[in-house]
Amino acid sequence: MALNATTAGPQASARAEEATRTSAKLDALGPRRRRTLRAPEGEVRIYQHSSLVYWWVVWAYGFACAALTYVQGVGIRDLAAVSPENSDKVILFHPSPWLGISYIALVLFVVVFTNVRARGVYSFMLIMLTAGIAWGVQKIPGIDKAFGWVSLLRVYLNLAFYLTFSLLLLGIWLFVVVFVDHFTWWRFSPGQVIEEHRIGQATGHAYNTEGMIVRRLPDDLFRHRILGFGTGDFVIKPAQQDSFEVHNVWRASYRQRLMERMIATRVISGG
């Protein structure tokens, strides 16, 4: 028993000293901040992303096209042989022109549907309208001959194009999504929402959560569901201030629950 008492003595003393230091720090911050630090939910950071976040599918498909071109490509020596020293080099092209056409079609799809917004039921209306137009075009006299001309289109993109464009786009995508989009964020904590800025002003607007409403806008089928895997846009309305919007938030459903929990949590001031 004496050994146990000797061992427990220094541990108890260390814990007591640590508790004393923590209490002193909390007392220095004031009773309101003390209660906030003790909130079990902590705080939630919400980041807004630019529309470039949806361009991951372009560089990913570009690498896939580069892999197919490397494995199945046809080498053309005449384009690469600019001097006798590199006469054995070739430029690789995929034998099917539809690979290049599909890549261009994907880029156009992302350009259109990351800028044109069709939320909620309007997304399904757009799909139905597109299907109706496609069905109606087939009924136009002579359309088969016009489609035959499309088959004459040949689009060949070489291996270097896929790799160069995809690598540059990937670099820009990482720089914007990981670095630039984190310059500004909204910090939700019990009792308040603070707009934070990493560069420039240290702190932006501060909002009281009393009476605050968080509303999620209807999802865009193409941006939020297909390209964003569950991103979303929010409108946040403080009780006595103007509302503000936060767009392209990752894991929108999960973030919404966290924001609502922070708003429902109240800070209890000490006596």
C-alpha positions in Angstrom: 0.0 0.0 0.0 2.9 2.4 0.7 4.1 1.8 -2.9 0.7 2.7 -4.3 0.5 5.9 -2.2 4.0 6.9 -3.3 3.2 6.4 -7.0 -0.2 8.1 -6.9 1.2 11.2 -5.1 3.1 12.8 -8.1 0.3 11.9 -10.5 -2.3 13.6 -8.3 -0.1 16.6 -7.9 0.4 16.9 -11.6 -3.3 16.7 -12.3 -4.0 19.3 -9.7 -1.5 21.7 -11.2 -2.9 21.2 -14.7 -6.4 21.9 -13.5 -5.3 25.0 -11.7 -3.6 26.4 -14.9 -6.7 25.6 -17.0 -9.0 27.3 -14.5 -6.8 30.4 -14.5 -6.9 30.6 -18.3 -10.7 30.3 -18.4 -11.1 32.9 -15.6 -8.9 35.3 -17.6 -11.1 34.8 -20.7 -14.3 35.7 -18.8 -17.4 33.7 -17.8 -19.0 33.8 -21.3 -16.0 32.5 -23.1 -15.5 29.9 -20.4 -18.9 28.4 -21.0 -18.2 28.5 -24.8 -15.0 26.5 -24.4 -16.8 23.9 -22.4 -19.5 23.3 -25.1 -19.2 19.7 -26.0 -20.1 20.3 -29.7 -17.1 22.7 -30.1 -17.5 24.7 -33.3 -18.2 24.2 -37.0 -16.3 25.7 -39.9 -18.2 26.1 -43.2 -16.2 26.8 -46.4 -17.6 28.1 -49.7 -16.0 26.6 -52.8 -15.9 28.1 -56.3 -17.5 26.4 -59.3 -14.1 25.1 -60.2 -14.6 22.3 -57.6 -16.8 20.5 -60.2 -14.1 20.4 -62.8 -12.5 17.3 -61.2 -14.3 15.2 -63.8 -12.5 16.9 -66.6 -9.0 16.2 -65.4 -9.9 12.7 -64.2 -11.4 11.8 -67.6 -8.3 13.4 -69.3 -6.0 11.0 -67.4 -8.3 8.1 -68.4 -8.1 9.2 -72.0 -4.3 9.5 -71.7 -4.1 5.9 -70.4 -6.2 4.6 -73.2 -4.1 6.4 -75.8 -0.9 5.1 -74.2 -2.2 1.5 -74.3 -4.1 1.5 -77.6 -2.6 4.4 -79.4 -1.3 4.5 -82.9 2.1 6.1 -83.4 2.7 8.6 -86.2 6.4 9.1 -86.9 6.2 11.9 -89.4 4.9 14.4 -86.9 7.6 13.7 -84.3 10.7 13.3 -86.6 11.8 16.9 -86.7 15.5 16.0 -86.7 17.6 12.9 -87.5 18.3 12.5 -83.7 14.6 11.8 -82.8 13.7 9.9 -86.0 12.6 6.9 -83.9 10.1 8.9 -81.9 6.3 8.8 -82.5 3.3 10.8 -81.5 0.5 8.6 -80.1 -3.2 9.1 -81.1 -6.1 6.9 -80.1 -7.4 5.1 -83.2 -11.1 6.0 -82.4 -12.1 9.6 -83.1 -14.9 9.3 -80.6 -12.5 9.5 -77.7 -11.6 13.1 -78.6 -15.2 13.9 -79.3 -16.3 12.5 -75.9 -13.7 14.6 -74.2 -14.8 17.8 -75.9 -18.4 16.9 -75.1 -17.6 16.5 -71.4 -15.8 19.8 -71.3 -18.8 21.6 -72.9 -21.1 19.8 -70.5 -19.2 21.0 -67.4 -19.0 24.5 -68.8 -22.7 24.7 -69.4 -24.0 23.0 -66.2 -21.6 24.7 -63.8 -22.9 28.1 -65.0 -26.5 27.4 -65.9 -28.4 26.5 -62.7 -31.5 24.3 -62.8 -32.6 23.6 -59.2 -35.0 21.0 -57.9 -37.8 20.1 -60.2 -36.4 22.3 -62.9 -33.5 19.8 -63.3 -35.9 17.1 -64.2 -37.8 19.4 -66.5 -34.6 20.1 -68.3 -33.9 16.4 -68.7 -37.4 15.8 -70.1 -37.1 18.8 -72.4 -33.7 17.5 -73.7 -35.2 14.1 -74.2 -38.2 15.5 -76.0 -36.0 17.6 -78.3 -33.8 14.5 -79.1 -36.9 12.5 -79.9 -38.4 15.3 -82.1 -35.2 15.8 -84.0 -35.3 12.2 -85.1 -38.7 12.8 -86.8 -37.3 15.6 -89.0 -37.2 14.5 -92.7 -33.7 14.0 -93.9 -32.1 13.9 -90.4 -30.6 10.5 -91.0 -28.5 12.0 -93.8 -27.4 14.9 -91.5 -26.3 12.4 -88.8 -24.4 10.6 -91.5 -22.3 13.8 -92.0 -21.5 13.8 -88.3 -19.9 10.4 -88.6 -17.4 12.0 -91.0 -16.1 14.1 -88.2 -12.7 13.1 -87.0 -11.3 14.5 -83.8 -7.9 13.1 -82.7 -6.2 14.3 -79.6 -2.7 13.0 -78.9 -1.3 11.7 -75.6 0.7 14.9 -74.9 -2.5 17.0 -75.1 -4.4 14.8 -72.6 -1.5 14.8 -70.1 -0.6 18.5 -70.4 -4.2 19.8 -70.2 -5.1 17.4 -67.3 -2.0 18.1 -65.3 -2.4 21.9 -65.6 -6.1 21.7 -64.8 -5.3 19.4 -61.8 -2.7 21.9 -60.5 -5.1 24.8 -60.8 -7.9 22.8 -59.2 -5.8 21.8 -56.2 -4.6 25.4 -55.8 -8.1 26.9 -55.8 -10.0 24.2 -53.9 -7.4 23.5 -51.2 -5.8 27.0 -50.9 -7.8 29.9 -52.3 -11.3 28.6 -51.2 -10.0 28.5 -47.6 -9.2 32.2 -47.5 -12.7 32.9 -46.1 -14.9 30.7 -43.9 -17.8 31.0 -41.5 -17.3 29.8 -37.9 -20.4 28.5 -36.1 -20.2 28.3 -32.4 -22.9 28.3 -29.7 -24.4 31.8 -29.7 -22.7 33.3 -32.6 -21.5 33.0 -36.3 -18.3 34.8 -37.3 -17.1 35.4 -40.8 -13.3 34.8 -40.8 -10.7 35.9 -43.3 -7.2 34.4 -43.5 -5.8 37.3 -45.5 -6.7 41.0 -45.0 -9.0 41.8 -42.2 -8.7 39.3 -39.3 -12.4 39.0 -38.6 -15.4 39.9 -40.8 -19.0 40.1 -39.7 -20.3 38.6 -36.4 -23.9 37.4 -36.2 -26.0 36.5 -33.2 -27.7 33.0 -33.6 -30.8 34.1 -31.7 -33.6 33.8 -34.3 -31.2 32.8 -37.1 -32.5 30.6 -39.9 -30.5 28.3 -42.1 -32.2 27.3 -45.3 -30.8 25.0 -47.9 -31.5 25.9 -51.5 -32.9 23.2 -53.8 -30.1 21.1 -55.3 -29.0 21.3 -58.8 -29.1 17.7 -60.2 -26.0 18.1 -62.4 -23.8 20.2 -60.1 -24.7 19.1 -56.6 -25.7 15.5 -57.2 -23.7 14.2 -60.2 -20.6 16.4 -60.1 -20.5 17.4 -56.5 -21.5 14.1 -54.7 -23.8 16.0 -52.3 -22.6 19.6 -52.3 -25.2 22.3 -51.6 -26.0 26.0 -51.3 -27.3 27.7 -48.1 -29.1 30.9 -47.3 -28.4 32.1 -43.7 -30.7 34.7 -42.3 -29.8 36.4 -39.0 -32.7 37.8 -37.1 -31.9 41.5 -37.4 -29.4 41.6 -40.3 -29.3 40.9 -44.0 -29.1 37.3 -45.2 -26.0 35.9 -46.9 -25.4 32.9 -49.1 -22.8 30.1 -48.9 -22.3 28.2 -52.1 -20.9 24.8 -53.0 -20.4 23.4 -49.5 -19.0 19.9 -49.3 -21.2 17.3 -47.6 -24.1 19.7 -47.4 -26.5 17.5 -45.5 -24.0 16.7 -42.7 -22.9 20.4 -42.5 -26.5 21.5 -42.3 -27.1 19.3 -39.3 -24.0 20.7 -37.6 -25.0 24.3 -38.3 -28.5 23.8 -36.9 -27.1 22.1 -33.8 -24.8 25.1 -33.2 -27.7 27.6 -33.7 -29.8 25.6 -31.3 -27.0 25.6 -28.7 -27.1 28.6 -26.4 -24.2 30.0 -24.4 -25.0 30.4 -20.7 -23.3 33.4 -19.1 -21.9 33.0 -15.6 -23.2 34.9 -12.6 
